[in-house]
Amino acid sequence: MNHERHGVLPGQAEAHRALVHYWIKVLGAALAGGDDTALEAIAREVAGPRLQVKITTPLIPAEALALRQTLELLERHRVQEIGLNLVASCLLVRWLGEASGWTHTEILGRLHAELTGPTVPPSTRRS
C-alpha cells in the first residue's frame, strides 16, 4: 500500500505499529493489576527517552535554566497525560468487558487489529 498518499511517510507505519503493539502490551499489564508506582513507571517508559535539545548558540545561564525547566515541565506533563490515558483506557476496556462479556484479552486483540490494520494511522470515521 502506498502510505504516502495517506499522509504517512515511509517508516511511520512501522513505527506506529510498534507503538500500538507496545501500548497494547502495557494496557494488558495494567489491566492485570499493579500499584501506582508500577503504572507511573510504565507511563514513563511509554513516554520514551527524555527530550534533549542541542543549541549551538551560547545561552546566558538564566536562559539555559529557563529552557531546562521548560523541558522538564513538558516531560512531566507528557508522563501525566500518558498516565491519565492509561487509566482511562483501562476503565473503558473494563466497562466494555462487563457490557459485552468479552475478556480483556479479546478486547485488546480486537483493538490491536483495528489500530494496526491496512490504514495506518487508522481513521476514526466509519463508512
C-alpha positions as CSV (number, residue, x, y, z in Angstrom):
1,M,0.0,0.0,0.0
2,N,1.2,3.5,-0.8
3,H,1.2,5.1,2.6
4,E,2.5,8.5,1.2
5,R,-0.9,9.2,-0.4
6,H,-2.5,8.9,3.1
7,G,0.0,11.4,4.6
8,V,2.2,8.7,6.2
9,L,5.9,8.9,5.5
10,P,8.0,5.8,4.9
11,G,8.8,4.2,8.2
12,Q,5.9,5.9,10.0
13,A,3.6,3.0,9.6
14,E,6.1,0.6,11.1
15,A,6.8,3.0,14.0
16,H,3.0,3.4,14.5
17,R,2.5,-0.4,14.6
18,A,5.4,-0.9,17.0
19,L,4.0,1.8,19.3
20,V,0.5,0.2,19.2
21,H,2.0,-3.3,19.9
22,Y,3.8,-1.8,23.0
23,W,0.7,0.2,24.1
24,I,-1.5,-3.0,24.0
25,K,1.2,-4.8,26.0
26,V,1.2,-2.0,28.6
27,L,-2.6,-2.0,28.7
28,G,-2.6,-5.8,29.3
29,A,-0.1,-5.4,32.1
30,A,-2.1,-2.5,33.7
31,L,-5.3,-4.5,33.4
32,A,-3.7,-7.4,35.2
33,G,-3.1,-5.1,38.2
34,G,-0.4,-3.1,39.6
35,D,0.3,-0.4,42.0
36,D,0.6,3.3,41.2
37,T,4.4,3.2,41.2
38,A,4.4,0.5,38.6
39,L,1.8,2.4,36.4
40,E,3.9,5.6,36.7
41,A,7.0,3.6,35.6
42,I,5.0,2.2,32.6
43,A,3.9,5.8,31.7
44,R,7.5,7.0,31.8
45,E,8.6,4.1,29.6
46,V,5.8,4.7,27.1
47,A,6.8,8.4,27.0
48,G,10.1,7.3,25.7
49,P,13.5,8.9,26.1
50,R,13.9,12.3,27.6
51,L,13.8,15.1,25.1
52,Q,17.2,16.6,24.6
53,V,18.0,19.8,22.7
54,K,21.4,20.8,21.5
55,I,21.8,24.5,21.0
56,T,24.9,25.8,19.3
57,T,24.2,29.5,20.2
58,P,25.6,30.3,23.6
59,L,22.9,31.0,26.2
60,I,23.2,33.1,29.3
61,P,22.8,30.9,32.4
62,A,19.3,32.3,33.1
63,E,18.1,31.3,29.6
64,A,19.7,27.9,29.9
65,L,18.0,27.4,33.2
66,A,14.6,28.5,31.8
67,L,15.0,26.2,28.8
68,R,15.9,23.2,31.1
69,Q,12.9,23.9,33.4
70,T,10.5,24.2,30.5
71,L,11.7,20.9,29.0
72,E,11.3,19.2,32.4
73,L,7.8,20.7,32.8
74,L,6.9,19.4,29.3
75,E,8.2,15.9,30.2
76,R,6.2,15.8,33.5
77,H,3.1,16.9,31.6
78,R,3.6,14.2,29.0
79,V,4.1,11.5,31.6
80,Q,1.0,12.6,33.5
81,E,-1.0,12.7,30.2
82,I,0.1,9.2,29.3
83,G,-0.8,8.0,32.8
84,L,-4.3,9.5,32.5
85,N,-4.7,7.9,29.1
86,L,-3.6,4.6,30.5
87,V,-6.1,4.8,33.4
88,A,-9.0,5.9,31.1
89,S,-8.2,3.2,28.6
90,C,-8.2,0.6,31.3
91,L,-11.6,1.8,32.6
92,L,-13.0,1.7,29.1
93,V,-11.7,-1.8,28.5
94,R,-13.1,-3.0,31.8
95,W,-16.5,-1.4,31.1
96,L,-16.6,-2.8,27.6
97,G,-15.8,-6.3,29.0
98,E,-18.5,-6.0,31.6
99,A,-21.1,-4.9,29.0
100,S,-20.1,-7.3,26.2
101,G,-18.9,-10.4,28.1
102,W,-15.6,-10.2,26.2
103,T,-12.4,-10.8,28.1
104,H,-9.7,-8.2,28.3
105,T,-7.6,-10.3,26.1
106,E,-10.3,-10.4,23.4
107,I,-10.8,-6.7,23.6
108,L,-7.1,-5.9,23.4
109,G,-6.7,-8.3,20.5
110,R,-9.5,-6.5,18.6
111,L,-8.1,-3.1,19.5
112,H,-4.6,-4.2,18.3
113,A,-6.1,-5.5,15.0
114,E,-8.0,-2.2,14.4
115,L,-5.0,0.0,15.2
116,T,-2.6,-1.9,13.1
117,G,-4.8,-2.6,10.1
118,P,-4.1,-1.7,6.5
119,T,-4.8,2.1,7.0
120,V,-2.2,3.4,9.4
121,P,-2.8,5.5,11.3
122,P,-6.4,4.3,11.3
123,S,-9.3,6.7,10.6
124,T,-11.8,7.3,13.4
125,R,-14.5,7.7,10.7
126,R,-16.7,4.8,9.8
127,S,-18.1,4.3,6.4
